[in-house]
Amino acid sequence: LVIQPDDRILVAGAFANYNGKPHGFVARLNSDGSLDESFKLDPQLTTHSTNRFGGQGQTSSETTVHSLALQSDGKLVVAITFGDFVKFPDGGSAAAWDTVIARVHPSGSQDAGFRTVQALTFGLNLDLAIQSDGSVLVAGDFGFLNEMGRFEPRYLVRLTPGGVLDTSFQPKLTQAILAVAVQSDDAILAGGYHLTGI
């Protein structure tokens, strides 16, 4: 749930309809609760035909927009999860959520200026926050980001305003992060387990 500066409200989840109208995953509501039909999430972002990590998952019935973060320019960063039993190329498997992080325009169309990030999430602890320069913080229990080229656990990463992994950001964490927020001075607040070295 995100409240915009103009008092319109963004809601996200696994729904397919709002008040009987077909409108899935993210809806923007006017201040009186009515549906703002000028916003519709790009359907390509919630289409998931194959697992992105070498597995054999099919279109998931558990597609959910799990987290939202609103930028100052009105663009919206979304984290979308797809429930799958993932099979890895080395023969291993795990119950996990294939995850896509993307950015959309105020209309809901995908922003091609943001490199879509793919990750594998364990559990549904996933949170987003925006820093003042447009960098995106992604927190949770995940790994196998496409820039890394291999599976490696991560709990808090920073993406550049263009969606590229910021390798200069290396917090020393050993457990999942449940929530992340940014203060007015860009200091990062993170809540989770056994936090050290942020």
The 8 nearest C-alpha neighbors of each residue, nearest first, counted from 0:
[[1, 10, 9, 11, 2, 8, 67, 66],
 [2, 0, 9, 8, 3, 10, 67, 69],
 [3, 1, 8, 6, 7, 9, 4, 0],
 [2, 4, 6, 5, 7, 8, 1, 9],
 [3, 5, 6, 2, 7, 71, 73, 8],
 [4, 6, 3, 7, 2, 30, 8, 29],
 [7, 5, 3, 4, 30, 2, 8, 29],
 [6, 8, 29, 30, 3, 28, 5, 2],
 [7, 9, 2, 28, 27, 1, 3, 6],
 [10, 8, 27, 1, 0, 26, 2, 28],
 [9, 11, 0, 26, 25, 27, 8, 1],
 [12, 10, 25, 24, 64, 0, 26, 9],
 [11, 13, 64, 24, 63, 14, 65, 25],
 [12, 14, 63, 24, 62, 64, 15, 11],
 [13, 15, 24, 23, 12, 16, 17, 22],
 [16, 14, 23, 22, 21, 24, 13, 17],
 [17, 15, 21, 22, 20, 19, 23, 14],
 [16, 18, 20, 19, 22, 21, 15, 34],
 [19, 17, 20, 16, 34, 21, 33, 22],
 [18, 20, 17, 16, 21, 22, 15, 34],
 [19, 21, 17, 16, 18, 22, 15, 34],
 [22, 20, 16, 15, 23, 17, 19, 18],
 [23, 21, 16, 15, 17, 20, 26, 24],
 [22, 24, 15, 14, 16, 25, 21, 26],
 [23, 25, 12, 13, 14, 11, 64, 15],
 [26, 24, 11, 10, 23, 40, 12, 27],
 [27, 25, 10, 9, 28, 11, 22, 24],
 [26, 28, 9, 35, 8, 34, 38, 10],
 [29, 27, 34, 8, 35, 32, 33, 7],
 [28, 30, 7, 32, 33, 31, 35, 34],
 [29, 31, 7, 32, 6, 28, 8, 33],
 [30, 32, 29, 33, 28, 7, 34, 6],
 [33, 31, 29, 28, 30, 34, 8, 7],
 [32, 34, 29, 28, 31, 35, 30, 27],
 [35, 33, 28, 36, 29, 27, 32, 26],
 [36, 34, 28, 27, 37, 29, 38, 33],
 [35, 37, 38, 34, 39, 27, 26, 28],
 [36, 38, 35, 106, 39, 27, 107, 105],
 [39, 37, 106, 36, 107, 35, 27, 40],
 [38, 40, 107, 41, 106, 37, 36, 26],
 [41, 39, 107, 42, 108, 25, 38, 24],
 [40, 42, 108, 43, 107, 44, 109, 39],
 [43, 41, 44, 45, 40, 46, 39, 23],
 [44, 42, 46, 41, 45, 47, 40, 109],
 [43, 45, 42, 46, 41, 40, 79, 109],
 [44, 46, 42, 43, 47, 62, 79, 41],
 [47, 45, 43, 44, 48, 42, 58, 62],
 [46, 48, 58, 49, 45, 59, 57, 81],
 [49, 47, 58, 57, 46, 50, 56, 59],
 [50, 48, 57, 56, 47, 51, 55, 58],
 [49, 51, 56, 54, 52, 55, 53, 57],
 [52, 50, 53, 49, 54, 97, 117, 56],
 [53, 51, 54, 50, 87, 85, 88, 119],
 [54, 52, 88, 87, 51, 50, 55, 86],
 [55, 53, 86, 50, 85, 52, 87, 56],
 [54, 56, 50, 49, 86, 57, 53, 85],
 [57, 55, 50, 49, 83, 54, 85, 84],
 [58, 56, 49, 48, 59, 55, 50, 47],
 [59, 57, 48, 47, 49, 60, 56, 46],
 [58, 60, 61, 81, 82, 62, 57, 47],
 [59, 61, 62, 58, 82, 81, 63, 83],
 [62, 60, 82, 59, 81, 63, 13, 80],
 [63, 61, 81, 80, 60, 59, 13, 82],
 [64, 62, 13, 12, 80, 65, 79, 61],
 [65, 63, 79, 12, 11, 24, 78, 66],
 [64, 66, 63, 78, 79, 12, 80, 11],
 [65, 67, 78, 126, 77, 64, 127, 125],
 [68, 66, 77, 76, 127, 78, 69, 75],
 [69, 67, 76, 128, 75, 127, 70, 129],
 [68, 70, 75, 74, 73, 76, 71, 67],
 [71, 69, 74, 72, 73, 75, 68, 129],
 [70, 72, 73, 69, 74, 133, 131, 129],
 [73, 71, 70, 74, 69, 105, 75, 104],
 [74, 72, 70, 71, 105, 69, 75, 104],
 [75, 73, 104, 105, 70, 72, 103, 69],
 [74, 76, 69, 103, 102, 68, 70, 77],
 [77, 75, 102, 68, 67, 101, 69, 103],
 [76, 78, 67, 101, 100, 66, 102, 79],
 [77, 79, 100, 66, 65, 99, 64, 67],
 [78, 80, 64, 99, 98, 63, 65, 77],
 [81, 79, 98, 63, 96, 62, 97, 64],
 [80, 82, 62, 97, 96, 61, 59, 98],
 [83, 81, 96, 61, 59, 95, 80, 62],
 [84, 82, 85, 96, 95, 56, 81, 94],
 [83, 85, 94, 93, 95, 56, 86, 92],
 [86, 84, 93, 92, 54, 83, 94, 87],
 [87, 85, 92, 54, 91, 55, 90, 84],
 [86, 88, 91, 89, 90, 54, 92, 53],
 [87, 89, 90, 53, 86, 54, 91, 52],
 [90, 88, 87, 91, 86, 92, 53, 54],
 [91, 89, 88, 87, 86, 92, 54, 85],
 [92, 90, 87, 89, 86, 93, 88, 85],
 [91, 93, 86, 85, 87, 90, 84, 94],
 [94, 92, 85, 84, 95, 86, 91, 87],
 [93, 95, 84, 85, 83, 92, 96, 121],
 [96, 94, 121, 83, 120, 93, 84, 85],
 [97, 95, 82, 120, 81, 80, 83, 119],
 [96, 98, 119, 81, 80, 120, 118, 82],
 [99, 97, 80, 118, 79, 119, 117, 96],
 [98, 100, 117, 79, 116, 78, 101, 118],
 [101, 99, 78, 116, 77, 115, 79, 117],
 [102, 100, 115, 77, 76, 99, 116, 78],
 [101, 103, 76, 110, 75, 77, 109, 113],
 [104, 102, 109, 110, 107, 108, 75, 74],
 [103, 105, 74, 107, 106, 108, 110, 109],
 [106, 104, 74, 107, 73, 103, 38, 75],
 [105, 107, 38, 104, 108, 37, 39, 103],
 [108, 106, 40, 39, 103, 104, 38, 105],
 [109, 107, 41, 103, 104, 106, 40, 110],
 [108, 110, 103, 41, 102, 111, 104, 107],
 [109, 111, 103, 112, 102, 104, 113, 108],
 [112, 110, 113, 109, 114, 102, 103, 115],
 [111, 113, 110, 161, 114, 162, 102, 160],
 [114, 112, 161, 162, 111, 110, 115, 102],
 [113, 115, 162, 161, 116, 163, 112, 111],
 [116, 114, 101, 100, 113, 162, 117, 99],
 [117, 115, 100, 99, 114, 101, 118, 145],
 [118, 116, 99, 144, 98, 145, 100, 115],
 [119, 117, 144, 98, 143, 142, 97, 120],
 [118, 120, 97, 141, 142, 98, 96, 143],
 [121, 119, 141, 96, 95, 140, 122, 97],
 [122, 120, 95, 140, 141, 96, 123, 119],
 [123, 121, 124, 120, 140, 95, 96, 125],
 [122, 124, 125, 121, 120, 139, 65, 96],
 [123, 125, 139, 177, 122, 140, 126, 176],
 [126, 124, 139, 138, 123, 177, 66, 65],
 [125, 127, 138, 178, 66, 137, 179, 139],
 [128, 126, 137, 136, 68, 138, 66, 67],
 [127, 129, 136, 180, 68, 135, 179, 181],
 [130, 128, 135, 134, 133, 136, 70, 68],
 [129, 131, 134, 133, 132, 185, 181, 135],
 [130, 132, 133, 185, 129, 134, 183, 71],
 [133, 131, 130, 134, 160, 129, 159, 135],
 [134, 132, 160, 130, 131, 129, 135, 70],
 [133, 135, 159, 160, 130, 158, 132, 129],
 [136, 134, 129, 158, 157, 128, 133, 130],
 [135, 137, 157, 128, 127, 156, 129, 158],
 [138, 136, 127, 156, 155, 126, 157, 135],
 [139, 137, 155, 126, 154, 125, 176, 127],
 [140, 138, 125, 176, 124, 154, 175, 177],
 [141, 139, 175, 154, 121, 120, 153, 124],
 [142, 140, 120, 119, 153, 121, 152, 139],
 [141, 143, 152, 153, 151, 119, 144, 118],
 [144, 142, 150, 118, 151, 149, 119, 145],
 [143, 145, 118, 117, 146, 142, 147, 116],
 [144, 146, 147, 148, 117, 143, 116, 118],
 [147, 145, 144, 148, 164, 163, 143, 116],
 [148, 146, 145, 149, 144, 143, 150, 151],
 [147, 149, 145, 146, 143, 150, 144, 151],
 [150, 148, 147, 143, 151, 144, 145, 146],
 [149, 151, 143, 142, 152, 148, 144, 147],
 [150, 152, 142, 143, 149, 153, 147, 144],
 [153, 151, 142, 141, 150, 154, 143, 140],
 [152, 154, 142, 141, 155, 140, 151, 156],
 [153, 155, 140, 139, 175, 138, 176, 141],
 [156, 154, 138, 137, 153, 139, 136, 176],
 [157, 155, 137, 136, 158, 138, 154, 168],
 [156, 158, 136, 165, 135, 164, 137, 168],
 [159, 157, 164, 135, 162, 163, 165, 134],
 [158, 160, 134, 162, 161, 163, 165, 164],
 [161, 159, 134, 133, 162, 158, 135, 113],
 [162, 160, 113, 159, 163, 114, 112, 158],
 [161, 163, 114, 113, 158, 159, 160, 115],
 [164, 162, 158, 159, 161, 165, 114, 160],
 [163, 165, 158, 166, 157, 159, 162, 146],
 [166, 164, 158, 167, 157, 168, 159, 163],
 [165, 167, 168, 164, 169, 157, 156, 158],
 [168, 166, 165, 169, 157, 164, 170, 156],
 [169, 167, 166, 165, 170, 157, 156, 164],
 [168, 170, 167, 171, 166, 156, 197, 155],
 [171, 169, 197, 196, 172, 168, 155, 156],
 [172, 170, 196, 195, 197, 169, 173, 194],
 [171, 173, 170, 174, 194, 195, 154, 196],
 [172, 174, 171, 193, 175, 194, 154, 192],
 [175, 173, 192, 172, 193, 176, 154, 191],
 [174, 176, 140, 139, 154, 191, 192, 177],
 [177, 175, 191, 139, 138, 190, 178, 154],
 [176, 178, 191, 124, 190, 139, 175, 125],
 [179, 177, 190, 126, 189, 176, 138, 180],
 [178, 180, 189, 188, 126, 128, 138, 190],
 [179, 181, 188, 128, 187, 189, 182, 178],
 [180, 182, 187, 185, 186, 188, 130, 128],
 [183, 181, 185, 186, 184, 187, 180, 188],
 [182, 184, 185, 181, 186, 131, 130, 187],
 [183, 185, 182, 186, 181, 131, 187, 130],
 [186, 184, 182, 183, 181, 130, 187, 131],
 [185, 187, 182, 184, 181, 188, 183, 180],
 [188, 186, 181, 180, 185, 182, 189, 179],
 [187, 189, 180, 179, 181, 186, 190, 182],
 [190, 188, 179, 178, 187, 180, 191, 176],
 [191, 189, 178, 177, 176, 179, 188, 192],
 [190, 192, 176, 177, 175, 194, 189, 193],
 [191, 193, 174, 194, 175, 176, 190, 173],
 [194, 192, 174, 195, 191, 173, 172, 175],
 [195, 193, 192, 172, 191, 196, 173, 174],
 [196, 194, 197, 172, 171, 193, 170, 173],
 [195, 197, 171, 170, 194, 172, 169, 193],
 [196, 170, 195, 171, 194, 172, 187, 169]]
